[in-house]
Amino acid sequence: MTVLNVGAYVGLYTALAKHLTGTDGTVVAIEPHAESRRFLELTVQANAATKTSVHVFDCAASDREGPAELFVNPQNKAEPFMQPDIQSEQPRRLGLDSKAADTSGPSVDDRFPSTAAGLH
């Protein structure tokens, strides 16, 4: 089983999925916010005893590929949005909707193989 955790934040659901998918499972965690992703990676390390593969992508999920701008609320970093605020980051977009709607395109398992380039 492959679990896709979009907007993984610090990894609560990534850790739960890691434990629920078993030894043959894979968890793909997508998190565009750099600071949240650092904590996400620590969560993955803290749950390393589980043999499930976890792959962290440093991008924003979107309906199309390309650059994006992620605006971060400086008072509450748990609420990064794709709308203007004071601080911003420039994650790349990973188009999920267009690939999911295209039945002739790759499946999630094909799109996120464990050996794909760009995985952390």
ChimeraX commands (.cxc) that place a marker at each C-alpha (Angstrom):
marker #1 position 0.00,0.00,0.00 radius 0.5
marker #1 position 1.15,3.53,-0.77 radius 0.5
marker #1 position -0.10,6.43,1.37 radius 0.5
marker #1 position 0.19,9.95,-0.03 radius 0.5
marker #1 position 0.30,12.59,2.74 radius 0.5
marker #1 position -0.14,15.98,1.09 radius 0.5
marker #1 position 0.74,18.90,3.35 radius 0.5
marker #1 position 2.48,16.58,5.80 radius 0.5
marker #1 position 3.43,19.46,8.13 radius 0.5
marker #1 position 5.52,17.94,10.99 radius 0.5
marker #1 position 4.59,14.33,10.26 radius 0.5
marker #1 position 1.80,13.25,12.62 radius 0.5
marker #1 position -0.15,11.45,9.88 radius 0.5
marker #1 position 3.06,10.35,8.19 radius 0.5
marker #1 position 4.06,8.56,11.42 radius 0.5
marker #1 position 0.59,7.00,11.77 radius 0.5
marker #1 position 0.62,5.84,8.14 radius 0.5
marker #1 position 4.14,4.47,8.61 radius 0.5
marker #1 position 2.87,2.21,11.39 radius 0.5
marker #1 position -0.36,1.22,9.62 radius 0.5
marker #1 position 1.01,0.32,6.17 radius 0.5
marker #1 position 3.26,-2.50,7.38 radius 0.5
marker #1 position 6.66,-3.62,6.15 radius 0.5
marker #1 position 5.65,-3.60,2.48 radius 0.5
marker #1 position 4.12,-0.13,2.64 radius 0.5
marker #1 position 5.35,3.21,1.36 radius 0.5
marker #1 position 4.49,6.66,2.66 radius 0.5
marker #1 position 5.01,9.70,0.43 radius 0.5
marker #1 position 4.99,12.94,2.44 radius 0.5
marker #1 position 4.72,16.23,0.54 radius 0.5
marker #1 position 5.62,19.37,2.51 radius 0.5
marker #1 position 6.64,22.67,0.88 radius 0.5
marker #1 position 7.46,24.62,4.06 radius 0.5
marker #1 position 11.17,24.21,4.89 radius 0.5
marker #1 position 10.89,24.55,8.68 radius 0.5
marker #1 position 7.94,22.14,8.92 radius 0.5
marker #1 position 9.80,19.70,6.65 radius 0.5
marker #1 position 12.79,19.65,9.02 radius 0.5
marker #1 position 10.46,18.55,11.84 radius 0.5
marker #1 position 8.78,16.08,9.49 radius 0.5
marker #1 position 12.16,14.48,8.80 radius 0.5
marker #1 position 12.83,14.29,12.57 radius 0.5
marker #1 position 9.46,12.57,13.03 radius 0.5
marker #1 position 10.37,10.05,10.33 radius 0.5
marker #1 position 13.74,9.40,12.04 radius 0.5
marker #1 position 12.07,9.00,15.45 radius 0.5
marker #1 position 9.84,6.29,13.94 radius 0.5
marker #1 position 12.68,4.53,12.11 radius 0.5
marker #1 position 12.04,1.19,13.87 radius 0.5
marker #1 position 9.09,0.64,11.53 radius 0.5
marker #1 position 10.32,-0.82,8.23 radius 0.5
marker #1 position 7.89,1.14,6.04 radius 0.5
marker #1 position 9.61,3.29,3.39 radius 0.5
marker #1 position 8.99,7.02,3.81 radius 0.5
marker #1 position 9.89,9.53,1.10 radius 0.5
marker #1 position 9.70,13.27,1.76 radius 0.5
marker #1 position 9.21,15.67,-1.15 radius 0.5
marker #1 position 10.09,19.35,-0.80 radius 0.5
marker #1 position 7.34,20.70,-3.02 radius 0.5
marker #1 position 3.74,21.91,-3.03 radius 0.5
marker #1 position 0.97,19.67,-4.35 radius 0.5
marker #1 position -0.99,21.39,-7.06 radius 0.5
marker #1 position -3.15,20.90,-10.11 radius 0.5
marker #1 position -0.14,21.78,-12.29 radius 0.5
marker #1 position 3.66,21.61,-12.36 radius 0.5
marker #1 position 5.89,24.68,-12.01 radius 0.5
marker #1 position 6.98,27.29,-9.50 radius 0.5
marker #1 position 4.78,28.45,-6.63 radius 0.5
marker #1 position 4.91,30.97,-3.84 radius 0.5
marker #1 position 4.10,29.83,-0.32 radius 0.5
marker #1 position 3.25,32.60,2.13 radius 0.5
marker #1 position 3.91,31.93,5.82 radius 0.5
marker #1 position 2.04,33.53,8.69 radius 0.5
marker #1 position 4.85,34.75,11.02 radius 0.5
marker #1 position 2.54,34.50,14.07 radius 0.5
marker #1 position 1.47,30.93,13.30 radius 0.5
marker #1 position 3.84,28.87,11.19 radius 0.5
marker #1 position 1.36,26.00,11.25 radius 0.5
marker #1 position -0.70,27.91,8.71 radius 0.5
marker #1 position 1.33,28.31,5.52 radius 0.5
marker #1 position -0.91,29.39,2.66 radius 0.5
marker #1 position -0.67,30.07,-1.03 radius 0.5
marker #1 position -1.78,33.67,-0.41 radius 0.5
marker #1 position 0.11,36.89,0.39 radius 0.5
marker #1 position 1.52,37.60,3.84 radius 0.5
marker #1 position 4.84,38.92,5.14 radius 0.5
marker #1 position 7.20,35.95,4.62 radius 0.5
marker #1 position 7.34,33.68,1.62 radius 0.5
marker #1 position 9.15,30.66,0.20 radius 0.5
marker #1 position 9.42,29.49,-3.40 radius 0.5
marker #1 position 8.58,25.75,-3.54 radius 0.5
marker #1 position 8.13,23.94,-6.82 radius 0.5
marker #1 position 4.67,22.61,-7.64 radius 0.5
marker #1 position 4.07,18.94,-8.22 radius 0.5
marker #1 position 0.96,18.47,-10.37 radius 0.5
marker #1 position -1.24,15.79,-8.82 radius 0.5
marker #1 position -4.76,16.56,-10.03 radius 0.5
marker #1 position -3.94,16.61,-13.72 radius 0.5
marker #1 position -2.17,13.25,-13.41 radius 0.5
marker #1 position -4.96,11.71,-11.33 radius 0.5
marker #1 position -7.63,12.88,-13.78 radius 0.5
marker #1 position -5.67,11.50,-16.73 radius 0.5
marker #1 position -6.43,7.78,-16.58 radius 0.5
marker #1 position -3.87,7.10,-19.30 radius 0.5
marker #1 position -1.16,8.72,-17.14 radius 0.5
marker #1 position 0.90,7.16,-14.37 radius 0.5
marker #1 position -0.66,5.98,-11.14 radius 0.5
marker #1 position 0.46,7.32,-7.77 radius 0.5
marker #1 position 2.67,4.24,-7.40 radius 0.5
marker #1 position 4.26,4.98,-10.80 radius 0.5
marker #1 position 4.59,8.69,-10.05 radius 0.5
marker #1 position 6.32,8.13,-6.70 radius 0.5
marker #1 position 8.54,5.05,-7.06 radius 0.5
marker #1 position 11.01,4.50,-4.25 radius 0.5
marker #1 position 13.94,5.15,-6.59 radius 0.5
marker #1 position 12.61,8.43,-8.06 radius 0.5
marker #1 position 15.02,11.32,-8.39 radius 0.5
marker #1 position 14.45,14.26,-6.08 radius 0.5
marker #1 position 13.45,12.27,-3.01 radius 0.5
marker #1 position 14.92,13.19,0.36 radius 0.5
marker link #1:1,2 radius 0.2
marker link #1:2,3 radius 0.2
marker link #1:3,4 radius 0.2
marker link #1:4,5 radius 0.2
marker link #1:5,6 radius 0.2
marker link #1:6,7 radius 0.2
marker link #1:7,8 radius 0.2
marker link #1:8,9 radius 0.2
marker link #1:9,10 radius 0.2
marker link #1:10,11 radius 0.2
marker link #1:11,12 radius 0.2
marker link #1:12,13 radius 0.2
marker link #1:13,14 radius 0.2
marker link #1:14,15 radius 0.2
marker link #1:15,16 radius 0.2
marker link #1:16,17 radius 0.2
marker link #1:17,18 radius 0.2
marker link #1:18,19 radius 0.2
marker link #1:19,20 radius 0.2
marker link #1:20,21 radius 0.2
marker link #1:21,22 radius 0.2
marker link #1:22,23 radius 0.2
marker link #1:23,24 radius 0.2
marker link #1:24,25 radius 0.2
marker link #1:25,26 radius 0.2
marker link #1:26,27 radius 0.2
marker link #1:27,28 radius 0.2
marker link #1:28,29 radius 0.2
marker link #1:29,30 radius 0.2
marker link #1:30,31 radius 0.2
marker link #1:31,32 radius 0.2
marker link #1:32,33 radius 0.2
marker link #1:33,34 radius 0.2
marker link #1:34,35 radius 0.2
marker link #1:35,36 radius 0.2
marker link #1:36,37 radius 0.2
marker link #1:37,38 radius 0.2
marker link #1:38,39 radius 0.2
marker link #1:39,40 radius 0.2
marker link #1:40,41 radius 0.2
marker link #1:41,42 radius 0.2
marker link #1:42,43 radius 0.2
marker link #1:43,44 radius 0.2
marker link #1:44,45 radius 0.2
marker link #1:45,46 radius 0.2
marker link #1:46,47 radius 0.2
marker link #1:47,48 radius 0.2
marker link #1:48,49 radius 0.2
marker link #1:49,50 radius 0.2
marker link #1:50,51 radius 0.2
marker link #1:51,52 radius 0.2
marker link #1:52,53 radius 0.2
marker link #1:53,54 radius 0.2
marker link #1:54,55 radius 0.2
marker link #1:55,56 radius 0.2
marker link #1:56,57 radius 0.2
marker link #1:57,58 radius 0.2
marker link #1:58,59 radius 0.2
marker link #1:59,60 radius 0.2
marker link #1:60,61 radius 0.2
marker link #1:61,62 radius 0.2
marker link #1:62,63 radius 0.2
marker link #1:63,64 radius 0.2
marker link #1:64,65 radius 0.2
marker link #1:65,66 radius 0.2
marker link #1:66,67 radius 0.2
marker link #1:67,68 radius 0.2
marker link #1:68,69 radius 0.2
marker link #1:69,70 radius 0.2
marker link #1:70,71 radius 0.2
marker link #1:71,72 radius 0.2
marker link #1:72,73 radius 0.2
marker link #1:73,74 radius 0.2
marker link #1:74,75 radius 0.2
marker link #1:75,76 radius 0.2
marker link #1:76,77 radius 0.2
marker link #1:77,78 radius 0.2
marker link #1:78,79 radius 0.2
marker link #1:79,80 radius 0.2
marker link #1:80,81 radius 0.2
marker link #1:81,82 radius 0.2
marker link #1:82,83 radius 0.2
marker link #1:83,84 radius 0.2
marker link #1:84,85 radius 0.2
marker link #1:85,86 radius 0.2
marker link #1:86,87 radius 0.2
marker link #1:87,88 radius 0.2
marker link #1:88,89 radius 0.2
marker link #1:89,90 radius 0.2
marker link #1:90,91 radius 0.2
marker link #1:91,92 radius 0.2
marker link #1:92,93 radius 0.2
marker link #1:93,94 radius 0.2
marker link #1:94,95 radius 0.2
marker link #1:95,96 radius 0.2
marker link #1:96,97 radius 0.2
marker link #1:97,98 radius 0.2
marker link #1:98,99 radius 0.2
marker link #1:99,100 radius 0.2
marker link #1:100,101 radius 0.2
marker link #1:101,102 radius 0.2
marker link #1:102,103 radius 0.2
marker link #1:103,104 radius 0.2
marker link #1:104,105 radius 0.2
marker link #1:105,106 radius 0.2
marker link #1:106,107 radius 0.2
marker link #1:107,108 radius 0.2
marker link #1:108,109 radius 0.2
marker link #1:109,110 radius 0.2
marker link #1:110,111 radius 0.2
marker link #1:111,112 radius 0.2
marker link #1:112,113 radius 0.2
marker link #1:113,114 radius 0.2
marker link #1:114,115 radius 0.2
marker link #1:115,116 radius 0.2
marker link #1:116,117 radius 0.2
marker link #1:117,118 radius 0.2
marker link #1:118,119 radius 0.2
marker link #1:119,120 radius 0.2
view
